[in-house]
Amino acid sequence: MKTYATLIILFNTLFLAGQSSKDPAIVDYFTDNGFGAAVKTMQHPAGEYYKGVTYVCFQGPLEDAWVAAYNHATNKWSGPFKAGVSKLGKTPGDKIDNHGKPAMIIDNEGYIHIVFGGHGGMPEHGPNTLGNTHKGDMIHVVSQKPQDISRWEVLDNIPPFGTYNQFVKMDNGDIYLFYRHGAHRSNWVYQKSTNNGRSFEQEVSILKHKIQDDNPGIHDSWYCWFTKGQGEEIIMTYNYHVCKDLNHDGERQNCYYMVMNTNDYTWRNVKGEVLTVPVTKAHADKMTLVVDTENKWTTRGTVRLDQAGNPHLTYNEGEHMGLKHGGPRQVKYYRWTGQMWDGGYDTNLPVSAVGDILISSPTEVNLLLDGRGEVAWWHTTNGGQSFTKGEVLIRQEKTNFAITSWLRNAHPNARVVAVGKIGSSDFRKMYLLGDEGPVKRLKAEADKLDD
């Protein structure tokens, strides 16, 4: 007991001093039981800073939802605890699905909500009137007590037909749950809750899945990312998936942007022109296109607003190279100047990296990007014409990092969750990263798999 108390004192002293420690009893990760692609920018927020504590969620063993919490005043971790059981990941020998990663929001009463486990739902769930099915079951759990991650209960108030679950919470406490209502050939929808997530209104379609009129072997499909904009607005960026009947692959094209006014539920483009929803491919190309990538393949990114309310966004672009999922894709950055989309310059931004955007001014922008061996800042002071590499938050050789988008209301010392892949194991170390680097923990607490 005396030795353990000594370690606690050493840990607190080193963290408060902002120092890194080579003491083997202290580690950079908060747990080692992340599983597969445990976090990503898509399913978000993956955590929230609330009343002095950063709460985070991730995909753990058997693809279940797990939660941990870090108290910034006491420098103490709690958890991780299993928050819910996914129907994915339970068939021995199956490839890890990874679509059911959790997203988190904290309601106005302090209860923690997590949605996870979906990859379109299954036929046994009944007819999916807004799309097709695949597997999994989108599940909603809530903490039994406010700010308590140790005990959870299921709220049966959302459809099973969902994947890519994303929360947006407005200033008045309304909670919006966005997701694709099924597998590839499904509408993107949202559901709204006005009572702290205890019930949700009927699904509202935003983007429409549609079989192409002149080519019935191709279905129009989408990948989207949503976040809060100014005031009562929600903003989104998205790309188009060419969903083929024959020789299906990962071809995705273009980059788009649009905005919802939550007062009257209208959608408009960046010029303020009202859109017809659900938006079709033809309407998106005409009204919301940021860039036409032609024969180049894309991956959707994230979007944020500057002080003038103008959007800045990223996506990844590359040649398909005849590969099923395309070749390496360069990070591309665009911003709306008030009159036009400006960006796409030939910069030294990394390939096959993703992250999020922190804006200092309309021309001074910071990207936090993951990658092989490190997570680092990239800075521009000329509106994206060039970028320079900045501070490295974590660097480890032979580790491939992937990060979340910003945690909600993120503390500067706890901006994102990162997962680190080393070797061939399906288990991953999980990190909480901020301006002072990784938030440290006692190795005896972090090594969950040794329990």
Summary of the structure (lengths in Angstrom):
residues: 451
radius of gyration: 21.2
end to end distance: 18.2
largest distance: 75.1
contacts: 1587
relative contact order: 0.14
helix: 8%
strand: 47%
